[in-house]
Amino acid sequence: MHLYEKNHKTHTGLLLAGAVFVALMLLFAGSLFTAARQSAERETEVLDRALRRAIVTCYAVEGRYPPSLAYIDQNYGVSVDKDRYAVFYDAFAANVMPTVQVTRIGGGS
C-alpha cells in the first residue's frame, strides 16, 4: 500500500474533457468557415442578380441593352466593388442581351 497513491481516473477525466473541448472548438471553427463561405457565395449571387435586373430594366425602359458596366452604374445605381469582384460584361449589340459573369476575386465564383 502506497501512502501517496495517484488516482488515474482523475487524469483520464481531464484528458477526456480536454479532448471534448478541442473537438468542440474545431467544430465551431469549421462552422464559422462554412458560414463565411456561404455568405461570400450569397453576395456574389446578389450582385449577379442585381446586374441582370438592371440590364433587363434598361432594355424595358430604353429599348436597348446597356453598353457597359459604367452605364449601369451611372443610370441604374448598381455599382461593383472592383476590389472584391471581377465582372465580365460583353455587350455584343444593343438588341442582344449581354453576357455577364460575376467572379469573387480570390475566392472562386
C-alpha angles and dihedrals in degrees: 000000000000122000094212102038115170120231107232092191091068092056092046091050092050092049091049092049090049091050092050090049092051091047091051092048091051090049091050093048091048092051090050091053091048092050092049092050092048090049091052091049090049092051090052091050092049092052091048092051092046091052093048091047091051091049093052092044090052091052092048094048102036103025093237137072119254113269096218147001089257089059090052090049094048099043106027104028099237106136126183123219098228092195091062105029138042112205122196108204119177116179107189099177138345092256098043119080110248123241112249127188123173119199127180110233112241095003116067124257 
